[in-house]
Amino acid sequence: MSDGRNGITYADAGVDIDAGNALVDRIKPAAKRTTRPGVMAGLGGFGALFDLKAAGYSDPILVAATDGVGTKLRIAIDTGNVDGVGIDLVAMCVNDLVCQGAEPLFFLDYFATGKLDTDAAARIIEGIAEGCVRSGCALIGGETAEMPGMYPDGDFDLAGFAVGAMERGADLPAGVVEGDVLLGLASDGVHSNGYSLVRKLVEVSGLDWEAACPWSDDTLGAVLLTPTRLYVKQALAAVRAGGVHALAHITGGGLTENIPRVLPEGMAAEIDLASFALPPVFEWLQTTGGMAEAEMLKTFNCGIGMVLAVAADRADALQGLLSAEGETVYRLGQVSAGEGVRYAGSLH
């Protein structure tokens, strides 16, 4: 029964439920692209179901990871180039999962904004779906939060949550010994770490996001938004081939901080910096900021996005396998007695 008054609505407060529903309808085809064995339901329910047995596991251990994209989002927001940050979001989670020896199974996203722009949100989530397709995991749910007053106009934030599995006893790192060979997989640029410093260095340079990139034919903003590389399928292929003892995703902390995380106590990484070339983006960042080599190595990936510690007698075969999977592979050095990372040579 109505009392005849035209009261205030949720939309008047800045939340458009119809826009949210329209977004769900628009992204359903993108989510459907990511379906894999084990998925039991589509988008729209209060929860998402996944059948581990249908995914092929008999005695599984679950592994979970969560992450965001960081201040790289500021560049995406300022340029309107939001299509790749969803790939970044997935990569930051699933590249971590594979370091545990786990296969990513499903992914959920959290997208928060002040006022929902259905087109921009759909482009972001379609990027998330693309990242899931590339890494073999299913986008089975998420949350879109429209929160007026919490974010300035046009701003948004992203968080991702991934769950993977492995058979009991297959977890990594395991079996790392002195003499293991360190194989580095090339990055696709800065990936998704260190962007507070990147943004500061762009400010110091006097350039803006639409300026011509000093080392590329595209704009500076577009190049700095190159998505994080996904290493999942390639790394899993190497693990299943045998001889991989550890994997380190080179994120915040760079080579200096991330490799020791997967080494046993009393073991160190010896890396020859002459074994790989510093990509132009990092050369520009280092020159622009007058950055010391040590600072570069503990802030950025410097061109190496994933490091594998592998048995010495399997190194050639695994290098060949990873190359065949599309990776640029560098033989960085080896595991030795000690602690931390010891560098020989210099970045070049």
C-alpha positions in Angstrom: 0.0 0.0 0.0 1.3 3.5 -0.9 1.0 6.6 1.1 1.5 8.7 -2.0 4.8 10.2 -1.1 7.8 10.3 -3.5 10.5 9.3 -1.0 14.3 9.4 -1.4 15.6 6.4 -3.2 19.0 4.5 -3.1 19.7 6.0 -6.5 19.3 9.5 -4.9 22.1 8.5 -2.5 24.3 7.6 -5.4 23.9 3.9 -5.7 22.4 2.5 -8.9 21.3 -1.1 -8.5 20.1 -1.2 -12.1 23.6 -0.3 -13.3 25.1 -3.1 -11.2 22.6 -5.6 -12.6 23.5 -4.4 -16.1 27.2 -4.9 -15.4 26.6 -8.5 -14.2 24.7 -9.3 -17.4 27.4 -7.7 -19.5 30.3 -9.7 -17.9 28.6 -13.1 -17.9 30.0 -14.0 -21.3 33.5 -13.0 -20.2 33.2 -15.2 -17.1 31.8 -18.1 -19.2 35.0 -18.0 -21.3 36.9 -19.0 -18.1 34.9 -22.1 -17.3 37.1 -25.2 -16.5 36.6 -28.6 -15.0 35.3 -28.2 -11.4 33.1 -25.2 -11.9 29.6 -26.0 -10.7 27.7 -22.7 -11.0 27.8 -19.4 -12.9 27.6 -15.8 -11.6 24.7 -14.4 -9.7 24.4 -16.6 -6.6 25.3 -15.8 -3.0 28.4 -18.1 -3.3 30.3 -20.0 -6.0 30.8 -23.8 -6.0 33.8 -25.7 -7.2 34.3 -29.5 -7.3 37.9 -30.5 -6.6 37.2 -34.1 -7.6 35.9 -33.0 -11.0 39.1 -30.9 -11.4 41.1 -34.2 -11.1 42.4 -34.1 -7.5 42.3 -37.1 -5.2 44.0 -35.8 -2.1 44.3 -32.1 -2.6 45.8 -29.3 -0.5 44.2 -25.9 -1.1 46.4 -22.8 -1.5 45.0 -19.3 -1.4 46.4 -15.9 -2.4 45.2 -12.3 -2.5 46.6 -9.1 -3.9 45.9 -5.9 -5.7 47.4 -3.8 -8.5 48.7 -1.0 -6.3 49.3 2.6 -7.6 49.6 1.4 -11.1 45.8 2.0 -11.0 46.5 5.7 -10.8 48.0 5.7 -14.3 45.0 3.6 -15.6 42.5 6.0 -14.1 44.3 9.1 -15.3 44.7 7.8 -18.9 41.4 5.9 -19.1 43.4 2.9 -20.3 41.8 0.3 -17.9 41.8 -2.7 -20.1 45.0 -4.4 -18.8 44.8 -3.9 -15.1 42.5 -6.9 -14.7 45.3 -9.0 -16.2 47.6 -7.5 -13.6 45.2 -8.4 -10.8 45.0 -12.0 -11.8 48.8 -12.3 -12.4 49.7 -10.9 -9.0 47.7 -13.6 -7.4 48.2 -16.7 -9.6 51.9 -16.1 -10.1 52.2 -16.4 -6.4 50.1 -19.5 -6.2 52.3 -21.4 -8.7 55.3 -20.7 -6.5 53.8 -23.0 -4.0 53.5 -25.7 -6.6 49.7 -25.1 -6.9 47.5 -25.0 -10.0 45.2 -22.0 -9.9 41.6 -23.2 -10.0 39.3 -20.2 -9.5 39.4 -16.5 -9.0 37.2 -13.9 -7.4 37.5 -10.1 -7.7 36.5 -7.1 -5.7 35.8 -3.9 -7.6 35.0 -0.7 -5.6 34.2 2.7 -6.9 32.3 5.9 -6.0 30.0 5.9 -9.0 29.7 2.8 -11.2 30.7 3.4 -14.8 29.3 0.3 -16.4 31.5 0.5 -19.5 34.8 1.0 -17.6 33.9 -1.6 -15.1 33.1 -4.1 -17.8 36.4 -3.5 -19.5 38.2 -4.0 -16.3 36.4 -7.3 -15.5 36.9 -8.5 -19.1 40.6 -8.0 -18.5 40.3 -10.1 -15.4 38.6 -12.8 -17.4 41.4 -12.7 -20.0 43.9 -13.2 -17.2 42.0 -16.1 -16.0 41.8 -17.7 -19.4 45.6 -17.3 -19.9 46.3 -19.0 -16.5 43.7 -21.7 -16.8 41.5 -20.7 -13.8 37.8 -19.9 -13.7 36.3 -16.5 -12.8 33.5 -17.8 -10.6 32.4 -14.8 -8.6 33.1 -11.3 -7.3 31.8 -8.1 -5.8 31.1 -4.8 -7.3 30.8 -2.1 -4.6 29.4 1.3 -5.5 30.3 3.6 -2.5 29.5 7.3 -3.0 31.7 9.5 -0.9 34.4 6.9 -0.5 36.2 7.5 -3.9 36.6 10.6 -6.0 34.8 10.7 -9.3 36.4 8.2 -11.7 38.5 6.5 -9.1 38.3 2.8 -8.3 40.2 0.0 -6.5 40.7 -3.6 -7.2 41.5 -6.7 -5.1 41.8 -10.3 -6.3 41.5 -13.6 -4.6 42.7 -16.9 -6.1 42.5 -20.5 -4.9 44.6 -23.3 -6.2 45.3 -26.9 -5.4 48.0 -29.5 -5.5 48.2 -33.1 -4.5 49.4 -33.7 -0.9 53.2 -33.8 -0.8 53.7 -31.8 -4.0 54.2 -28.4 -2.3 57.2 -26.2 -3.2 59.9 -25.2 -2.3 61.3 -28.6 -1.7 64.7 -30.2 -2.2 66.7 -27.1 -2.9 70.4 -27.9 -2.7 73.8 -26.2 -3.3 74.5 -26.3 -7.0 70.9 -25.9 -8.1 70.8 -23.7 -11.2 68.8 -20.5 -11.2 66.8 -19.9 -14.3 65.2 -16.5 -14.8 62.1 -15.8 -17.0 61.9 -12.4 -18.7 59.4 -9.9 -17.5 57.1 -7.8 -19.7 58.2 -4.6 -18.0 57.6 -3.1 -14.6 54.7 -5.5 -13.9 52.7 -4.2 -10.8 55.3 -3.2 -8.2 57.2 0.0 -7.5 54.7 2.3 -9.2 54.8 4.9 -6.4 58.4 5.3 -7.4 57.6 5.1 -11.1 55.1 7.9 -10.8 57.6 10.0 -8.9 60.2 9.4 -11.6 57.8 10.4 -14.3 57.1 13.6 -12.4 60.8 14.3 -12.1 61.3 13.7 -15.8 58.8 16.5 -16.6 56.8 14.1 -18.9 53.1 13.3 -18.7 51.3 10.0 -19.5 50.4 11.2 -23.1 54.0 12.1 -23.9 56.0 10.0 -26.4 57.7 7.2 -24.6 61.5 7.7 -24.8 62.2 4.0 -25.6 59.0 3.1 -27.5 56.7 4.3 -30.3 53.7 4.4 -27.9 52.8 6.9 -25.2 54.6 6.8 -21.9 51.4 5.9 -20.0 50.5 3.1 -22.4 53.9 1.5 -22.1 54.0 1.7 -18.3 50.6 0.0 -18.3 51.9 -3.1 -20.0 50.3 -6.0 -18.0 52.1 -8.3 -15.7 53.2 -11.5 -17.4 51.4 -14.7 -16.5 53.8 -17.6 -15.8 51.3 -20.2 -14.6 51.0 -22.6 -17.5 54.7 -22.5 -18.3 55.8 -22.9 -14.7 53.4 -25.8 -14.1 54.7 -27.5 -17.3 58.2 -27.3 -15.9 57.2 -28.5 -12.4 55.4 -31.5 -13.9 58.4 -32.3 -16.0 60.5 -32.8 -12.9 63.6 -31.1 -11.4 62.1 -27.8 -10.2 62.8 -27.3 -6.6 61.6 -23.7 -6.1 60.0 -20.8 -7.8 60.1 -17.1 -6.8 57.8 -14.5 -8.2 59.8 -11.3 -8.5 57.4 -8.7 -7.1 58.0 -5.9 -4.5 61.5 -6.3 -3.1 62.9 -7.3 -6.5 65.5 -10.1 -7.0 67.2 -9.1 -3.7 64.2 -9.8 -1.4 62.2 -12.5 -3.3 64.7 -15.2 -4.1 65.8 -15.8 -0.5 62.1 -16.4 0.4 62.3 -19.8 -1.3 65.8 -20.9 -0.2 66.5 -23.0 2.9 68.4 -21.4 5.8 72.1 -21.4 5.1 71.7 -21.1 1.3 72.2 -18.1 -0.9 71.6 -17.2 -4.5 74.6 -16.3 -6.7 73.5 -14.2 -9.7 75.6 -12.9 -12.5 74.1 -9.6 -13.6 75.8 -10.0 -17.0 73.6 -13.0 -17.8 70.6 -10.8 -18.8 70.1 -7.3 -20.2 68.4 -4.5 -18.3 65.3 -3.6 -20.4 65.0 0.0 -21.7 62.2 0.9 -19.2 64.5 0.2 -16.3 67.4 1.9 -17.9 65.2 5.0 -18.2 64.0 4.8 -14.6 67.5 4.3 -13.3 68.9 7.2 -15.3 66.0 9.6 -14.5 66.3 9.0 -10.8 70.1 8.5 -10.6 69.2 5.3 -8.8 71.9 3.1 -7.3 72.1 -0.4 -8.6 71.3 -1.9 -5.2 68.1 0.2 -5.0 67.1 -1.0 -8.5 67.6 -4.6 -7.6 65.5 -4.4 -4.4 62.7 -2.3 -5.9 62.1 -3.5 -9.5 62.2 -6.9 -11.2 64.8 -5.4 -13.6 63.7 -7.7 -16.4 63.3 -11.0 -14.5 59.7 -11.8 -13.5 60.1 -15.3 -12.2 63.1 -17.3 -11.0 63.3 -21.1 -10.8 65.8 -23.1 -8.8 66.3 -26.4 -10.6 68.4 -29.5 -10.4 71.7 -29.0 -12.2 71.2 -32.2 -14.3 67.8 -30.9 -15.4 68.7 -27.4 -16.2 69.3 -27.8 -19.9 66.1 -29.7 -20.4 64.0 -27.3 -18.4 65.5 -24.3 -20.1 64.5 -25.9 -23.4 61.0 -26.7 -22.2 60.4 -23.2 -21.0 61.7 -21.7 -24.2 59.3 -23.9 -26.1 56.5 -22.6 -23.9 57.3 -19.1 -25.1 59.5 -17.9 -22.3 62.8 -16.0 -22.7 65.0 -17.9 -20.3 68.3 -16.7 -18.7 70.7 -18.8 -16.7 71.3 -16.4 -13.9 73.6 -18.4 -11.6 73.3 -21.0 -8.9 72.5 -21.8 -5.3 75.4 -21.8 -2.9 76.2 -21.8 0.8 75.5 -18.5 2.6 72.6 -16.2 2.8 70.7 -13.6 0.7 71.7 -12.8 -2.8 75.3 -12.2 -4.0 75.7 -10.4 -7.2 78.5 -10.5 -9.7 78.9 -8.0 -12.5 76.6 -5.0 -12.9 73.3 -4.2 -14.6 73.7 -3.3 -18.2 
